[in-house]
Amino acid sequence: MYISEYMTFDPITISSGIVLPEARRMLNEYHIRHLPVVDQERKLIGIVSDRDLRSAYPSSVTSRGEKNLAFEQVEKTTVADVMTTSCSTLSPDATLDDALIIFDRDKVGGIPVVSEENVILGIFSILDLTAAYRKLFGVVDEGSILVGVEDDDRDNILSEIVLLLEQNGIVLTRLIRLVEKNRVTKIFMRINSLQPVKVYKLLRSRGFIFLKP
């Protein structure tokens, strides 16, 4: 799956000369957490997040006098002083895996999506990634249940599962074989059924052992 199916196109952007109170106002007004910073040609030069702005403002435990001085300084501070300039980016044809790697590596909540010329096209957030994986794994499908069984090393176990469910009119939408670090193999299946008890009885009758937490 590609991020272009889930990213936010034409995001709200700002220039580097905007002062921090204005950037904060925009975040609050549009209910967003990231503002790509662009030049006059809409080429990406950085990104500023709500976390960046919170860090720039004085702490709640700061004394009143120090806080007033800090606020005066913040009102004069521009986005250029706090934005991240070495941010990772994605292309529209990047996959969900590409995005997941960046989120995990950089510990960010949003990734700018740019063209080959570095022109901002959109932004892909953690929420977008969550929505994509919900669809990918069928979490929101009506009657969707997730069933996990042990891989007991029987021959053609995946084929057996598929055939068993198909012969009994049970809709199988996803099938994953997962090998853990300790070499224990688990099988997870996403099934669409309004009769989960029937599914469990059927699998148990064929000797499948269900996974336990």
GROMACS elastic network, one bead per residue, 0.5 to 0.9 nm:
[ bonds ]
;  ai    aj funct       b0    kb
    1     4     6  0.86735   500
    1     5     6  0.77050   500
    1    94     6  0.85722   500
    1    95     6  0.56652   500
    1    96     6  0.60845   500
    1    97     6  0.85885   500
    1   132     6  0.81626   500
    1   136     6  0.80234   500
    2     5     6  0.59414   500
    2     6     6  0.78131   500
    2    92     6  0.73655   500
    2    93     6  0.58358   500
    2    94     6  0.57021   500
    2    96     6  0.59485   500
    2    97     6  0.89119   500
    3     6     6  0.53753   500
    3     7     6  0.57530   500
    3    90     6  0.86678   500
    3    91     6  0.84923   500
    3    92     6  0.63050   500
    3    93     6  0.68155   500
    3    94     6  0.60220   500
    3    95     6  0.56684   500
    3    96     6  0.59175   500
    3    98     6  0.89865   500
    3    99     6  0.78218   500
    3   124     6  0.71839   500
    3   128     6  0.84212   500
    3   129     6  0.81243   500
    3   132     6  0.83245   500
    4     7     6  0.54596   500
    4     8     6  0.83676   500
    4     9     6  0.85362   500
    4    91     6  0.85379   500
    4    92     6  0.50824   500
    4    93     6  0.65497   500
    4    94     6  0.77674   500
    4    95     6  0.85517   500
    4   113     6  0.88882   500
    4   122     6  0.87470   500
    4   124     6  0.86546   500
    5    92     6  0.88278   500
    5   132     6  0.84215   500
    6     9     6  0.89989   500
    6   124     6  0.74564   500
    6   128     6  0.59054   500
    6   129     6  0.77144   500
    6   131     6  0.78704   500
    6   132     6  0.66946   500
    7    92     6  0.85938   500
    7   113     6  0.82075   500
    7   122     6  0.64067   500
    7   123     6  0.57580   500
    7   125     6  0.73927   500
    7   128     6  0.63813   500
    7   129     6  0.86452   500
    8    11     6  0.63563   500
    8   121     6  0.85713   500
    8   122     6  0.53005   500
    8   123     6  0.53632   500
    8   124     6  0.63411   500
    8   125     6  0.84042   500
    8   128     6  0.83030   500
    9   113     6  0.87827   500
    9   121     6  0.60196   500
    9   123     6  0.67803   500
    9   124     6  0.89393   500
   10    13     6  0.84944   500
   10   120     6  0.76188   500
   10   121     6  0.56836   500
   10   122     6  0.51768   500
   10   123     6  0.80697   500
   11    35     6  0.79033   500
   11    36     6  0.78156   500
   11   120     6  0.82446   500
   11   121     6  0.75175   500
   11   122     6  0.54520   500
   11   123     6  0.65135   500
   12    26     6  0.85917   500
   12    30     6  0.83650   500
   12    32     6  0.88965   500
   12    34     6  0.87565   500
   12    35     6  0.64705   500
   12    36     6  0.73858   500
   12   122     6  0.89726   500
   13    34     6  0.88940   500
   13    35     6  0.54386   500
   13    36     6  0.50663   500
   13    37     6  0.58244   500
   13    38     6  0.67227   500
   13    42     6  0.85307   500
   13    47     6  0.89879   500
   13   120     6  0.88335   500
   14    17     6  0.83602   500
   14    18     6  0.69837   500
   14    23     6  0.76968   500
   14    35     6  0.66389   500
   14    36     6  0.65186   500
   14    37     6  0.50396   500
   14    38     6  0.62540   500
   14    39     6  0.85001   500
   14    79     6  0.86273   500
   15    18     6  0.58861   500
   15    36     6  0.85102   500
   15    37     6  0.53440   500
   15    38     6  0.54482   500
   15    39     6  0.61935   500
   15    40     6  0.79945   500
   15    79     6  0.77205   500
   15    80     6  0.84027   500
   16    19     6  0.83023   500
   16    37     6  0.60550   500
   16    38     6  0.71417   500
   16    39     6  0.76358   500
   16    45     6  0.83077   500
   16    46     6  0.83556   500
   16    78     6  0.66958   500
   16    79     6  0.51102   500
   16    81     6  0.83802   500
   16    83     6  0.82168   500
   17    77     6  0.89056   500
   17    78     6  0.54634   500
   17    79     6  0.61907   500
   17    80     6  0.64579   500
   18    21     6  0.85060   500
   18    22     6  0.66084   500
   18    23     6  0.67638   500
   18    77     6  0.84384   500
   18    78     6  0.53659   500
   18    79     6  0.57335   500
   18    80     6  0.80441   500
   19    22     6  0.56493   500
   19    23     6  0.65478   500
   19    24     6  0.88996   500
   19    74     6  0.79244   500
   19    75     6  0.64532   500
   19    76     6  0.62985   500
   19    77     6  0.55178   500
   19    79     6  0.58712   500
   19    80     6  0.87402   500
   20    24     6  0.60676   500
   20    25     6  0.85410   500
   20    53     6  0.70464   500
   20    56     6  0.84702   500
   20    74     6  0.65149   500
   20    75     6  0.64337   500
   20    76     6  0.77224   500
   20    77     6  0.60661   500
   20    78     6  0.56146   500
   20    79     6  0.59018   500
   20    82     6  0.88032   500
   21    24     6  0.50220   500
   21    25     6  0.61405   500
   21    26     6  0.87086   500
   21    53     6  0.87786   500
   21    74     6  0.75066   500
   21    75     6  0.62090   500
   21    76     6  0.89280   500
   21    77     6  0.87625   500
   21    78     6  0.89531   500
   22    25     6  0.50025   500
   22    26     6  0.62984   500
   22    27     6  0.87545   500
   22    75     6  0.89280   500
   23    26     6  0.51536   500
   23    27     6  0.63651   500
   23    28     6  0.87779   500
   23    35     6  0.80189   500
   23    48     6  0.86162   500
   23    53     6  0.82927   500
   23    78     6  0.89506   500
   23    79     6  0.75326   500
   24    27     6  0.51728   500
   24    28     6  0.63350   500
   24    29     6  0.85893   500
   24    50     6  0.73932   500
   24    53     6  0.69828   500
   25    28     6  0.51889   500
   25    29     6  0.59613   500
   25    30     6  0.85700   500
   26    29     6  0.50131   500
   26    30     6  0.60221   500
   26    31     6  0.80410   500
   26    32     6  0.81795   500
   26    35     6  0.86533   500
   27    30     6  0.55725   500
   27    31     6  0.56607   500
   27    32     6  0.51492   500
   27    33     6  0.61090   500
   27    34     6  0.73375   500
   27    35     6  0.75709   500
   27    49     6  0.85567   500
   27    50     6  0.72404   500
   28    31     6  0.50391   500
   28    32     6  0.68607   500
   28    33     6  0.84300   500
   29    32     6  0.80524   500
   30    33     6  0.89811   500
   32    35     6  0.78886   500
   32    49     6  0.89250   500
   32    50     6  0.83600   500
   33    48     6  0.85624   500
   33    49     6  0.55912   500
   33    50     6  0.52635   500
   33    51     6  0.81488   500
   33   109     6  0.81269   500
   33   110     6  0.80810   500
   34    47     6  0.69397   500
   34    48     6  0.58714   500
   34    50     6  0.64794   500
   34    51     6  0.89914   500
   34   109     6  0.81113   500
   34   110     6  0.66511   500
   34   111     6  0.88127   500
   34   123     6  0.85922   500
   34   125     6  0.89396   500
   35    46     6  0.87822   500
   35    47     6  0.57051   500
   35    48     6  0.53222   500
   35    49     6  0.62226   500
   35    50     6  0.85860   500
   36    44     6  0.68413   500
   36    45     6  0.79233   500
   36    46     6  0.61235   500
   36    48     6  0.64391   500
   36    49     6  0.85973   500
   36   112     6  0.69020   500
   36   120     6  0.78886   500
   36   123     6  0.82387   500
   37    42     6  0.83838   500
   37    43     6  0.83087   500
   37    44     6  0.59513   500
   37    45     6  0.57019   500
   37    47     6  0.51577   500
   37    48     6  0.71096   500
   37    79     6  0.81964   500
   37    80     6  0.85680   500
   37    83     6  0.79140   500
   37    85     6  0.89624   500
   38    41     6  0.74603   500
   38    43     6  0.51606   500
   38    45     6  0.53531   500
   38    46     6  0.69701   500
   38    47     6  0.84627   500
   38   119     6  0.83277   500
   38   120     6  0.76637   500
   39    42     6  0.51813   500
   39    43     6  0.55101   500
   39    44     6  0.67581   500
   39    45     6  0.67979   500
   40    43     6  0.73763   500
   41    44     6  0.88435   500
   41   119     6  0.74978   500
   42    45     6  0.88674   500
   42   118     6  0.83977   500
   42   119     6  0.55000   500
   42   120     6  0.60975   500
   43   114     6  0.82781   500
   43   117     6  0.75668   500
   43   118     6  0.53583   500
   43   120     6  0.58911   500
   44    47     6  0.80158   500
   44    85     6  0.89038   500
   44   112     6  0.82656   500
   44   114     6  0.76635   500
   44   118     6  0.60075   500
   44   119     6  0.60035   500
   44   120     6  0.58323   500
   45    84     6  0.86138   500
   45    85     6  0.60574   500
   45    86     6  0.85184   500
   45    87     6  0.88883   500
   45   118     6  0.88182   500
   46    80     6  0.83386   500
   46    83     6  0.59704   500
   46    84     6  0.52928   500
   46    86     6  0.69789   500
   46    87     6  0.65720   500
   47    79     6  0.88895   500
   47    83     6  0.54272   500
   47    84     6  0.53541   500
   47    85     6  0.66842   500
   47    86     6  0.88477   500
   47    87     6  0.70861   500
   47   111     6  0.89082   500
   47   112     6  0.80287   500
   48    51     6  0.81386   500
   48    52     6  0.61711   500
   48    53     6  0.76110   500
   48    79     6  0.72133   500
   48    80     6  0.89462   500
   48    82     6  0.71134   500
   48    84     6  0.62723   500
   48    85     6  0.89963   500
   49    52     6  0.51459   500
   49    53     6  0.66000   500
   49    54     6  0.87864   500
   49    83     6  0.78268   500
   49    84     6  0.87657   500
   49   109     6  0.86351   500
   49   110     6  0.86278   500
   50    53     6  0.51299   500
   50    54     6  0.61803   500
   50    55     6  0.86480   500
   51    54     6  0.50664   500
   51    55     6  0.62094   500
   51    56     6  0.87000   500
   52    55     6  0.52494   500
   52    56     6  0.64335   500
   52    82     6  0.65342   500
   52    83     6  0.72016   500
   52    84     6  0.86453   500
   53    56     6  0.50336   500
   53    57     6  0.64809   500
   53    79     6  0.89547   500
   53    82     6  0.76771   500
   54    57     6  0.53820   500
   54    58     6  0.80877   500
   54    59     6  0.86684   500
   55    58     6  0.75811   500
   55    59     6  0.82646   500
   56    70     6  0.89667   500
   56    74     6  0.70479   500
   56    82     6  0.75641   500
   57    67     6  0.87608   500
   57    70     6  0.72171   500
   57    71     6  0.69829   500
   57    74     6  0.66901   500
   58    61     6  0.83112   500
   58    62     6  0.65811   500
   58    66     6  0.83479   500
   58    67     6  0.58956   500
   58    68     6  0.88311   500
   58    70     6  0.60852   500
   58    71     6  0.70985   500
   58    74     6  0.87643   500
   59    62     6  0.53502   500
   59    63     6  0.89648   500
   59    67     6  0.78264   500
   60    63     6  0.82921   500
   60    67     6  0.84420   500
   61    64     6  0.88765   500
   62    65     6  0.82746   500
   62    66     6  0.63734   500
   62    67     6  0.58231   500
   63    66     6  0.53193   500
   63    67     6  0.59203   500
   63    68     6  0.86502   500
   64    68     6  0.62346   500
   64    69     6  0.87633   500
   65    68     6  0.52957   500
   65    69     6  0.65043   500
   65    70     6  0.86726   500
   66    69     6  0.51771   500
   66    70     6  0.60810   500
   66    71     6  0.86417   500
   67    71     6  0.61111   500
   67    72     6  0.86066   500
   68    71     6  0.51652   500
   68    72     6  0.63085   500
   68    73     6  0.87362   500
   69    72     6  0.51403   500
   69    73     6  0.63720   500
   69    74     6  0.87421   500
   70    73     6  0.50661   500
   70    74     6  0.61648   500
   70    75     6  0.87059   500
   71    75     6  0.61858   500
   71    76     6  0.88154   500
   72    75     6  0.53233   500
   72    76     6  0.68358   500
   72    77     6  0.89976   500
   73    76     6  0.53667   500
   73    77     6  0.63011   500
   74    78     6  0.81284   500
   75    78     6  0.81452   500
   77    80     6  0.82271   500
   77    81     6  0.67325   500
   77    82     6  0.84355   500
   78    81     6  0.56792   500
   78    82     6  0.74626   500
   79    82     6  0.54909   500
   79    83     6  0.57335   500
   80    83     6  0.55637   500
   80    84     6  0.85318   500
   80    85     6  0.88421   500
   81    84     6  0.89661   500
   84    87     6  0.60526   500
   87   106     6  0.87101   500
   87   111     6  0.78547   500
   87   112     6  0.82087   500
   88   102     6  0.73302   500
   88   106     6  0.80597   500
   88   111     6  0.66854   500
   88   112     6  0.74734   500
   89   102     6  0.86540   500
   89   111     6  0.57419   500
   89   112     6  0.51473   500
   89   113     6  0.57182   500
   89   114     6  0.67504   500
   90    93     6  0.81171   500
   90    94     6  0.61732   500
   90    98     6  0.79542   500
   90    99     6  0.73546   500
   90   111     6  0.68638   500
   90   112     6  0.63551   500
   90   114     6  0.62953   500
   90   115     6  0.86308   500
   90   123     6  0.87049   500
   90   124     6  0.84074   500
   91    94     6  0.53677   500
   91   112     6  0.86191   500
   91   113     6  0.54147   500
   91   114     6  0.54922   500
   91   115     6  0.62030   500
   91   116     6  0.76529   500
   91   121     6  0.87935   500
   92    95     6  0.84522   500
   92   113     6  0.63553   500
   92   114     6  0.71856   500
   92   115     6  0.74808   500
   92   121     6  0.80976   500
   92   122     6  0.84986   500
   94    97     6  0.80958   500
   94    98     6  0.60588   500
   94    99     6  0.73693   500
   95    98     6  0.51654   500
   95    99     6  0.66071   500
   95   100     6  0.87600   500
   96    99     6  0.51185   500
   96   100     6  0.61079   500
   96   101     6  0.86732   500
   96   129     6  0.70069   500
   96   132     6  0.78776   500
   96   133     6  0.83186   500
   97   100     6  0.50285   500
   97   101     6  0.62362   500
   97   102     6  0.87890   500
   98   101     6  0.53766   500
   98   102     6  0.66138   500
   98   103     6  0.89116   500
   99   102     6  0.52352   500
   99   103     6  0.62092   500
   99   104     6  0.86333   500
   99   111     6  0.78788   500
   99   124     6  0.80965   500
   99   125     6  0.89741   500
   99   126     6  0.89893   500
   99   129     6  0.78076   500
  100   103     6  0.51099   500
  100   104     6  0.61174   500
  100   105     6  0.84754   500
  100   126     6  0.86918   500
  100   129     6  0.76921   500
  101   104     6  0.52537   500
  101   105     6  0.60108   500
  101   106     6  0.84349   500
  102   105     6  0.50208   500
  102   106     6  0.56754   500
  102   107     6  0.76779   500
  102   108     6  0.79800   500
  102   111     6  0.82063   500
  103   106     6  0.55386   500
  103   107     6  0.53276   500
  103   108     6  0.55735   500
  103   109     6  0.69161   500
  103   110     6  0.78832   500
  103   111     6  0.80711   500
  103   125     6  0.89277   500
  103   126     6  0.76588   500
  104   107     6  0.55347   500
  104   108     6  0.78857   500
  105   108     6  0.83753   500
  108   111     6  0.74700   500
  108   125     6  0.87183   500
  108   126     6  0.83625   500
  109   124     6  0.86069   500
  109   125     6  0.56966   500
  109   126     6  0.54582   500
  109   127     6  0.83981   500
  110   123     6  0.65886   500
  110   124     6  0.55806   500
  110   126     6  0.62876   500
  110   127     6  0.88236   500
  111   122     6  0.87288   500
  111   123     6  0.56216   500
  111   124     6  0.51974   500
  111   125     6  0.62332   500
  111   126     6  0.87393   500
  112   120     6  0.69718   500
  112   121     6  0.77767   500
  112   122     6  0.61023   500
  112   124     6  0.63650   500
  112   125     6  0.86991   500
  113   118     6  0.86245   500
  113   119     6  0.84522   500
  113   120     6  0.60887   500
  113   121     6  0.55239   500
  113   123     6  0.52122   500
  113   124     6  0.68361   500
  114   117     6  0.75642   500
  114   118     6  0.51069   500
  114   119     6  0.52209   500
  114   121     6  0.51218   500
  114   122     6  0.69005   500
  114   123     6  0.85022   500
  115   118     6  0.50315   500
  115   119     6  0.52437   500
  115   120     6  0.66503   500
  115   121     6  0.66193   500
  116   119     6  0.74151   500
  117   120     6  0.89426   500
  118   121     6  0.87803   500
  120   123     6  0.82228   500
  124   127     6  0.82227   500
  124   128     6  0.61317   500
  124   129     6  0.74828   500
  125   128     6  0.50498   500
  125   129     6  0.63842   500
  125   130     6  0.87021   500
  126   130     6  0.61929   500
  126   131     6  0.86514   500
  127   130     6  0.50242   500
  127   131     6  0.62016   500
  127   132     6  0.85959   500
  128   131     6  0.51237   500
  128   132     6  0.61684   500
  128   133     6  0.87119   500
  129   132     6  0.50748   500
  129   133     6  0.62440   500
  129   134     6  0.85680   500
  130   133     6  0.52645   500
  130   134     6  0.61223   500
  130   135     6  0.87377   500
  131   134     6  0.51030   500
  131   135     6  0.64616   500
  131   136     6  0.86583   500
  132   135     6  0.52725   500
  132   136     6  0.60685   500
  132   137     6  0.86655   500
  133   137     6  0.59127   500
  133   138     6  0.81177   500
  133   139     6  0.83103   500
  134   137     6  0.54807   500
  134   138     6  0.59161   500
  134   139     6  0.50758   500
  134   140     6  0.65241   500
  135   139     6  0.63759   500
  135   140     6  0.67840   500
  135   141     6  0.80356   500
  136   139     6  0.79602   500
  136   174     6  0.89198   500
  137   140     6  0.85149   500
  137   173     6  0.84756   500
  137   174     6  0.69403   500
  137   190     6  0.73943   500
  138   141     6  0.53105   500
  138   142     6  0.88303   500
  138   144     6  0.68680   500
  138   145     6  0.88387   500
  138   173     6  0.76565   500
  138   174     6  0.79078   500
  138   190     6  0.71690   500
  138   191     6  0.88617   500
  139   142     6  0.85449   500
  139   144     6  0.64876   500
  139   145     6  0.78615   500
  139   146     6  0.84398   500
  139   190     6  0.84394   500
  140   143     6  0.86358   500
  140   144     6  0.71216   500
  141   144     6  0.53123   500
  141   145     6  0.88671   500
  141   192     6  0.75574   500
  142   192     6  0.71108   500
  142   193     6  0.83675   500
  142   194     6  0.85399   500
  143   191     6  0.78593   500
  143   192     6  0.50370   500
  143   193     6  0.51068   500
  143   194     6  0.52444   500
  143   195     6  0.84806   500
  143   196     6  0.88295   500
  144   190     6  0.66486   500
  144   191     6  0.55938   500
  144   193     6  0.64022   500
  144   194     6  0.80587   500
  145   189     6  0.82901   500
  145   190     6  0.57619   500
  145   191     6  0.53507   500
  145   192     6  0.63402   500
  145   193     6  0.72582   500
  145   194     6  0.88970   500
  145   196     6  0.75186   500
  146   188     6  0.69079   500
  146   189     6  0.58266   500
  146   191     6  0.64144   500
  146   192     6  0.89770   500
  147   187     6  0.82981   500
  147   188     6  0.56760   500
  147   189     6  0.52990   500
  147   190     6  0.64390   500
  147   191     6  0.75384   500
  147   200     6  0.84864   500
  147   210     6  0.76736   500
  147   211     6  0.82246   500
  148   186     6  0.70210   500
  148   187     6  0.56024   500
  148   189     6  0.63794   500
  148   190     6  0.89138   500
  148   209     6  0.85833   500
  148   210     6  0.58183   500
  148   211     6  0.53662   500
  148   212     6  0.84178   500
  149   152     6  0.89184   500
  149   186     6  0.61722   500
  149   187     6  0.53306   500
  149   188     6  0.65121   500
  149   189     6  0.84869   500
  149   203     6  0.89831   500
  149   208     6  0.63597   500
  149   209     6  0.54429   500
  149   211     6  0.50386   500
  149   212     6  0.88106   500
  150   153     6  0.89204   500
  150   184     6  0.84768   500
  150   185     6  0.67692   500
  150   186     6  0.50219   500
  150   187     6  0.61504   500
  150   188     6  0.88510   500
  150   208     6  0.70133   500
  150   209     6  0.56535   500
  150   210     6  0.62568   500
  150   211     6  0.60810   500
  151   154     6  0.75936   500
  151   157     6  0.76265   500
  151   177     6  0.83951   500
  151   184     6  0.79975   500
  151   185     6  0.54941   500
  151   186     6  0.53995   500
  151   187     6  0.62263   500
  151   208     6  0.83484   500
  151   209     6  0.84258   500
  152   157     6  0.83100   500
  152   185     6  0.83099   500
  152   186     6  0.89710   500
  152   208     6  0.80898   500
  152   209     6  0.84305   500
  153   156     6  0.85874   500
  153   157     6  0.74297   500
  153   185     6  0.88147   500
  154   157     6  0.57339   500
  155   158     6  0.86352   500
  155   159     6  0.89423   500
  155   160     6  0.86718   500
  156   159     6  0.53467   500
  156   160     6  0.62265   500
  156   161     6  0.88359   500
  157   161     6  0.62970   500
  157   162     6  0.87612   500
  158   161     6  0.51805   500
  158   162     6  0.63276   500
  158   163     6  0.86694   500
  158   175     6  0.80529   500
  158   176     6  0.89880   500
  158   177     6  0.83560   500
  158   187     6  0.84050   500
  159   162     6  0.51607   500
  159   163     6  0.60995   500
  159   164     6  0.84363   500
  160   163     6  0.52276   500
  160   164     6  0.59305   500
  160   165     6  0.85619   500
  161   164     6  0.51508   500
  161   165     6  0.62005   500
  161   166     6  0.84620   500
  161   203     6  0.82920   500
  162   165     6  0.54855   500
  162   166     6  0.60835   500
  162   167     6  0.86191   500
  162   172     6  0.72699   500
  162   175     6  0.86135   500
  163   166     6  0.50631   500
  163   167     6  0.60038   500
  163   168     6  0.86018   500
  164   167     6  0.53705   500
  164   168     6  0.64724   500
  164   169     6  0.89132   500
  164   170     6  0.86089   500
  164   202     6  0.83994   500
  164   203     6  0.83218   500
  165   168     6  0.52177   500
  165   169     6  0.63097   500
  165   170     6  0.50147   500
  165   171     6  0.69810   500
  165   172     6  0.70093   500
  165   199     6  0.82256   500
  165   202     6  0.84664   500
  165   203     6  0.87139   500
  166   169     6  0.52245   500
  166   170     6  0.57349   500
  166   171     6  0.68579   500
  166   172     6  0.76674   500
  167   170     6  0.76722   500
  168   171     6  0.89728   500
  168   202     6  0.87596   500
  170   191     6  0.72644   500
  170   192     6  0.70816   500
  170   193     6  0.66144   500
  170   199     6  0.78072   500
  171   190     6  0.87211   500
  171   191     6  0.57669   500
  171   192     6  0.53355   500
  171   193     6  0.69285   500
  172   175     6  0.75643   500
  172   189     6  0.71238   500
  172   190     6  0.61223   500
  172   192     6  0.64972   500
  172   193     6  0.89701   500
  173   189     6  0.76109   500
  173   190     6  0.56447   500
  173   191     6  0.59313   500
  173   192     6  0.72375   500
  174   188     6  0.80138   500
  174   189     6  0.55008   500
  174   191     6  0.72790   500
  175   187     6  0.73033   500
  175   188     6  0.58739   500
  175   190     6  0.65304   500
  176   186     6  0.82663   500
  176   187     6  0.57119   500
  176   188     6  0.51743   500
  176   189     6  0.63459   500
  176   190     6  0.88123   500
  177   185     6  0.69541   500
  177   186     6  0.58776   500
  177   188     6  0.65102   500
  177   189     6  0.88524   500
  178   184     6  0.83618   500
  178   185     6  0.56027   500
  178   186     6  0.51557   500
  178   187     6  0.61480   500
  178   188     6  0.77888   500
  179   182     6  0.80471   500
  179   183     6  0.57762   500
  179   184     6  0.58540   500
  179   186     6  0.63732   500
  179   187     6  0.87845   500
  180   183     6  0.51598   500
  180   184     6  0.53371   500
  180   185     6  0.61381   500
  180   186     6  0.77591   500
  181   184     6  0.72883   500
  182   185     6  0.87079   500
  186   211     6  0.79611   500
  187   211     6  0.88952   500
  191   196     6  0.88211   500
  191   199     6  0.87482   500
  192   195     6  0.89702   500
  192   196     6  0.88530   500
  193   196     6  0.61314   500
  193   198     6  0.89025   500
  193   199     6  0.79686   500
  194   197     6  0.89087   500
  195   198     6  0.55307   500
  195   199     6  0.68737   500
  196   199     6  0.50476   500
  196   200     6  0.63318   500
  196   201     6  0.86915   500
  197   200     6  0.51680   500
  197   201     6  0.61783   500
  197   202     6  0.85589   500
  198   201     6  0.52181   500
  198   202     6  0.61142   500
  198   203     6  0.87105   500
  199   202     6  0.51820   500
  199   203     6  0.62901   500
  199   204     6  0.85383   500
  200   203     6  0.53202   500
  200   204     6  0.60009   500
  200   205     6  0.84935   500
  200   210     6  0.86136   500
  201   204     6  0.50782   500
  201   205     6  0.60128   500
  201   206     6  0.88066   500
  202   205     6  0.51957   500
  202   206     6  0.67387   500
  203   206     6  0.53132   500
  203   207     6  0.67118   500
  203   208     6  0.55458   500
  203   209     6  0.81286   500
  203   210     6  0.87327   500
  204   207     6  0.51108   500
  204   208     6  0.51445   500
  204   209     6  0.67296   500
  204   210     6  0.80483   500
  205   208     6  0.74367   500
